[in-house]
Amino acid sequence: MTVNRRDVLKRLTVGAVAVAALPGTQLGKKDDTPSFHGPHQAGIFTPSQRNAVFAAFDVVGSLRPALQTLTTRARFLTTGGEPPAGPITAPPADNGVLGPVVPADRLTITVSVGASLFDGRFGLAARKPLTLTTMGVFPGDALDPAWCHGDLLLQICADNPDTVHHALRDIARATRGSLLLRYRRAGFLSPPRPAGTPRNLLGFKDGTSNPVEAEGAELIWAGAGEPDWAAGGSYQVLRFIRMHTEFWDRVSLAEQEAIIGRRRDSGAPLDGVRELDQPDYERDPSGVVIPLDAHIRLANPRTAETANSRILRRPYNYDDGMVPGGDLDAGLIFCAYQQDLRRGFEAVQKRLAEDPLNDYLRPFGGGYFFALPGVTSKEDWYGRALLG
């Protein structure tokens, strides 16, 4: 039986008004205000907001006061409210970008630490998470040191871009003298078109087969062997990936779909009909339908041996002008969480070494980080257990 992709698209569109997103797409409702307090930080399993900025800082002052100040500002910004009035002769307490009352706007601020924070400056060398290292260079990388690593990473996400800008600006002002901005990159999440998981700038849906929150204990949150303070945290991978969209746009649709292993219109695997259909590799051992080197097949072979290498992807698109030569500087901010860097991202990356998609991608920055455990109460603050 021949499946007409136009018919599939019509079936996927039915009910799109009633269903904001398919399970696992992480696209949330605007009235869902994430809680700032809890055993885990918001911004990991939180349904993805439409806008984000990833900002790395170097610690140039005292660490403890910086983290305490960061907590105070993040708690207020994510809750919202009216900024306190200061002396009439002093600068305003708030920059006013969001008006006289700061809206919560589903803002999340997720704080992670890099391997460099444990280099001895703060007496934390013996408390480093088990597999936290400096991200190395993988085949095909063209890493620019100006876009790599950092002592602290802030992942700031909200429904509107001015909320994200406001939060970063507020935090940078409050921590001036303690934290020095190393790099920042803003991203956006496309709306579902026409339904289901949002698309990346190659036109394909990105994030269909993510783990769900119930799988967090096995796949995402810090596991056995980690320092006691790390309970509730997670390893984070950040990769800035420039897409060679000019070259991709010259490739036939059939070849694009063979490279990815999914239909571009519906997101369905090449042996399926709907986006959430599971590819059946056992029935296609020679790769007749889904090529053996298709991206989805390499990334997640769906075997018992690779089941524990699944990672939680939280990607954002970016579009930032041009690169020398006139090509677009556009692509993907790849962000992913996992329980173990070697078992998760690095295992996946090794499988992707022969991925034909690599010809159209150029990673140029990012790093490895560890997302701190959540702030559990009004008396708690980021990194309190780490610093003791």
LINRA-V882342 format. One record per backbone hydrogen bond with DSSP energy under -1.0 kcal/mol. CO is the residue of the C=O (numbers start at 1). NH is the residue of the N-H. E is the energy in kcal/mol with one decimal. If there is no record, write none. Layout:
co = (CO	CO)
nh = (NH	NH)
e = (E	E)
This chain:
co = (4	5	6	7	8	9	10	13	15	22	26	29	39	50	51	52	53	54	55	56	56	57	57	58	62	63	64	65	66	67	68	69	70	71	72	73	74	76	81	87	96	102	104	105	108	110	111	112	113	114	115	116	124	129	138	144	145	147	151	152	153	154	155	156	157	158	160	161	162	163	164	165	166	167	168	169	170	171	175	175	178	178	180	183	185	187	188	198	200	204	207	212	213	215	216	216	219	223	227	228	230	233	234	235	236	237	238	239	240	241	242	243	244	245	247	248	252	253	254	255	256	257	259	260	261	263	268	269	274	281	284	291	294	295	296	306	312	316	317	318	321	323	327	328	329	330	331	332	333	334	335	336	337	338	340	341	344	345	346	347	348	350	352	355	356	357	358	360	362	363	364	365	366	367	369	370	371	375	381	383	384)
nh = (8	9	10	11	12	13	14	16	19	25	48	32	374	189	158	187	156	185	154	182	183	151	152	180	66	67	68	69	70	71	72	73	74	75	76	77	78	80	102	90	99	81	107	159	157	155	372	153	370	117	118	119	127	132	141	147	148	366	114	57	112	55	110	53	108	51	164	165	166	167	168	169	170	171	172	173	174	175	178	179	60	61	58	56	54	52	317	206	203	200	210	215	216	219	220	221	339	226	230	231	233	222	371	338	369	336	367	334	364	332	362	245	248	249	250	251	256	257	258	259	260	261	295	296	270	267	263	272	277	284	287	294	298	299	300	309	337	333	188	331	329	326	323	330	320	243	318	241	316	239	314	237	312	235	344	346	348	349	350	351	352	353	355	358	359	360	361	244	242	142	144	240	149	238	236	113	234	38	384	387	388)
e = (-1.9	-2.2	-1.8	-2.1	-2.3	-1.6	-1.3	-2.2	-1.7	-1.9	-3.3	-1.5	-2.1	-2.8	-2.1	-3.0	-2.7	-1.8	-3.0	-3.5	-1.2	-1.2	-2.3	-3.0	-1.1	-2.4	-2.3	-2.6	-2.4	-2.1	-2.2	-2.4	-2.5	-2.8	-1.7	-2.8	-2.4	-3.2	-3.0	-1.5	-1.5	-2.5	-2.3	-2.0	-2.4	-2.5	-2.1	-2.5	-2.4	-1.5	-1.7	-1.4	-2.1	-1.2	-2.4	-2.7	-1.5	-2.6	-2.6	-2.9	-2.5	-2.5	-2.6	-2.1	-2.5	-2.3	-1.3	-2.4	-2.5	-2.2	-2.2	-2.4	-2.4	-2.5	-2.6	-1.8	-2.3	-2.0	-2.7	-2.3	-2.9	-1.4	-2.7	-2.3	-2.4	-2.2	-2.6	-2.2	-1.8	-2.9	-1.0	-2.1	-1.9	-2.0	-2.4	-2.3	-2.2	-1.4	-1.6	-1.4	-2.6	-2.5	-3.4	-2.0	-2.7	-2.0	-2.1	-3.0	-2.8	-2.7	-2.3	-2.0	-2.2	-2.3	-1.4	-1.7	-2.5	-2.7	-1.8	-2.4	-2.2	-3.5	-3.0	-2.1	-1.8	-1.5	-3.2	-2.8	-1.5	-1.2	-1.5	-1.9	-2.2	-2.7	-1.7	-1.7	-2.3	-3.9	-2.4	-2.3	-2.9	-2.1	-2.5	-1.1	-3.3	-2.7	-2.0	-2.9	-1.9	-2.8	-3.8	-2.8	-2.7	-2.2	-2.2	-2.6	-2.2	-3.1	-2.0	-1.6	-1.6	-1.2	-1.8	-1.9	-1.6	-2.2	-1.3	-2.8	-2.2	-2.9	-2.7	-1.9	-2.5	-2.5	-3.2	-2.3	-1.4	-1.7	-2.0	-2.4	-1.4)
